[in-house]
């Protein structure tokens, strides 16, 4: 790799021009190791610019209509990686210090075109970024930090953003992402580039094959055997839904007086815990007993739209496999199931940071 040094006294205009040339110029020329595509100010990340000239790696699609009307991360995400880090990833198969990934969010526009039915991009709705920096985030898992510049109220992107707390994002990435907190399993461009060689362009290969990845269990599907019942509570989907509709859990002594904003995809919730879990939480136990149950009523715009339930089903939590998880995105339609079963990765990944998977602040205010 050719190394060169940029004088620290170089003007801002020249330096910015150098960045643009590095991202748009001759692909055979390798920029210096120390070049970065991000700027920090008082601990915040300045909103990246010029990223559409970086390396485009893919567009995951999570439409609201396929996610109970509210996807956790709507709806289309055009994702880019800075060119220096991409070249390093091709050479070594690792994301280097200073890697920045930018996710430009768009809404779903048309769902039908002359080419057929599908999902077509609408309008730009937000911007997010992930930054790997041991210098700035030495204590974060993998040295990754995640930022959002989105302002849904005004539609105007923020000039800078503060990193989300690690518990909000990194636990999910750590549990579910295939490669160094990055979901490379959803980006064939990155999978093809990993350690392919510094001078190789994988897109130039004539051979086109289906992905070699085997079909994997979805993050909202069970990954461990799920019991039919625990302590008399039936866990069959229809029976559990009927129990929730009956409001039996509202008889529990330990319940929040009102709603609160929740971390993760649940947004606004009201929590209830049964006596067994309440006693364990009060005792400060690191391992809750079988039969511990927590129910969260979920709300959107002040209206109830379903429940999230967790039930301890075996003595050994086994990294989340010992907990049964259920989420339904309606209080009227049992078919709006989002998750069901033991070891559901989408639930476990967020709850790993809790006390034996329980993140509720207890006792309730």
Secondary structure, DSSP 8 states (H G I E B T S, - for coil): -------TT--HHHHHHHHHHHHHS-TTS---TT--S--EETTEEE---SGGGSEEEEEEE--GGGTTT--TT-SEEEEEE-HHHHHHHHHHSS--TT-EEEEEEEEE--SEETTEES--EEEEEEEEEEEE-TTT-TTSGGGEEEEE---TTT----SEE----HHHHHHHHHHH-SBTTB-GGG-HHHHHHTTS-TT--GGG-S------------TTS--B---SEETTEE-SHHHHHHHHHHTGGGG-SEE-SS-EE-SGGG-EEEEEE-HHHHHHHHHT-SS--TT-EEEEEEEETTEEEEEEEEEE-SS--GGGTTEEEEEES-SS-TT-EEEEEET-HHHHHHHTTSBTTB---SS--
